[in-house]
Amino acid sequence: MKAILGIGVAFLLATASGSAFAQSVKSVAGTYTIASQPAFGDNPRGRLILGTDGRFVLMLARTTLPKFAAGARDKGTAEENKAVVAGSIANFGTYTIDAKDKTITLNIEASTYPNWDGSSQKRPLKVEGDLLSYTVGTPSGGGAPLNVTWKRMK
């Protein structure tokens, strides 16, 4: 009888914690387009996809990225490569939401900025209507923390 009760309690705890996780992730899950990211110019291009499964994909790019004269990604000049590296970033991994602390933690599996590979970044999170914003404490381009704002796509 104790074993059955123990299994039942374990199931209830797992279900309850999974449910709480799903609810917090569910509140922000969706596809977003970049609204503001100062490091990528006035009209950056970008998407943030926050899945209901706790996975994310992020891509940001300046609108002014140069075309490669050679017509091949691996044949860019030093100037073209530098402009692309400085003007874009992409990463993916898993994320969690802490509703109590109002934070999002990105567990980055891989990034075009390899120093972030395998890192976890806890960022203050704010959600207002269709806008989701957070602060990047240590930007990939260096400098002071910066605020990033995304707008939910409909």
N, C-alpha and C positions, 0 to 999 in steps of 0.2 A: 504494500500500500504506500509506504514512504517513497519507494522508487517511482511509482506512478505519479504521486504528488510532486516529487522533485522534477520529473519530466514535464509535467503540466506547468509548473512555475517557470521553468526554464523556457518553455515555449511562449508563455505569456510575456515574459521579460523580453525575449527576442522580438516578438511581434510588436510589443509596445515601443521598444527602442527603434525598430525598423520603421514603424509608423511615424514616430516623431521626426526621424531623419527624413522620411519621404515628404512630410508636410513642410519642413523648412526648405528643402530643396525644391519642392513643387512650387513654392511661392515665387521663386526667381527663375525657374527653368524656362527656357525659351531661346529664341534667336534675337540678337541685338545687333544694331548697326552703331558705329561710333558716332557720338555726338560732339565730343570734345576730348582731345588729347594734345596738349600744347607742344609736346616734343615732336609731333608729326605734322606740324604746319596748320594752316587755317582750315583746310578742307580734307582732313585725312580720310582714307578709305579703310574700312575694317568691319569684321564680324566677330562676335563672341557668341558661341553656342554653349549653353548650359543645359545639359541633358537631365532628364528626370532620374537617370541612373547614376548621377553623381560624377559624370565625366564632362570635360570641357575641351573646346578647341577655340583658340584665339588667333586672329591674324590682323595686323595693322600695317598700313603702308602710306607713305606720302603720295600725294597726287603727282608730284614732280619727279618720280623715279625715271631715270634715263632708259631709253631703249638701248640694247647692246648692238653696236655697229656691226659686229661679226655675225649677228643673227643666231648665236648659240650661247646658252647660259654659262657654259664652262669656258668660254673664250672672251669674257669681258676684260676690258682694260682695267688698270689699277684704279683709275678715276671712277669708272662705271661700277666696279665692285664696291668701292668705298661708299659711293652714293647709295647703293642698294642696302648694304649692311647698316649704314647710319639711318636709312629711311624706311626700314621695315623690321618687323619682328613677328614671329609666329611661335606658338607653343601649345602643348596639349597635355592632358593628364586627368586627375580627379580633383573634385572640389567638395568642400563641406561648408555648411552655413551654421554659424552659431548665433541663433536668434537672440539669446540673452546678452552676449557681448557685442552684437551687431557687427559681425565680421564674416568675411569669406576667406577661406584658406585654399589657396591653389597649390596642389601637389603636382609640380611640374615634372613630367616624365621626360620630355625632350623639348628643346627650344632652339631657335636659330641663334640665340645667344647661349652658347654651351655652358657658360658659368652657372646658368640657372638649372641645367639638367639635374634631376634628382632632388631639387630643393622644394621646401614648403614655405609659402609666403602668406602670412596672415595679414589681411588688409581690412581697415575699417570700411564698413559697407553702409550705404544709404540707399533706400528704395523709396521713390516718390512717384506714384502713378506708373507711367511707362518708362521712367528714368531709373537707371541703376548706376550708382557711382561708387568708386572706391579710391583710396589713396595708395599709390605705389611708394613705399618707404625708401627703397633703394632702386631707382630707375636703372634700366640696362645701359642707358647713355650717360650715367653718372649725374651728379648735381643733386639739387634739393628734391624732396618728395614732391610728387605731382598728383593732381586729381584727374581721374579719367571718368568720363560719363558716357554711358551707352543708352540707346533708346530702343525699347522693345519693338520689334517689327511685327506688323499685323498681317 
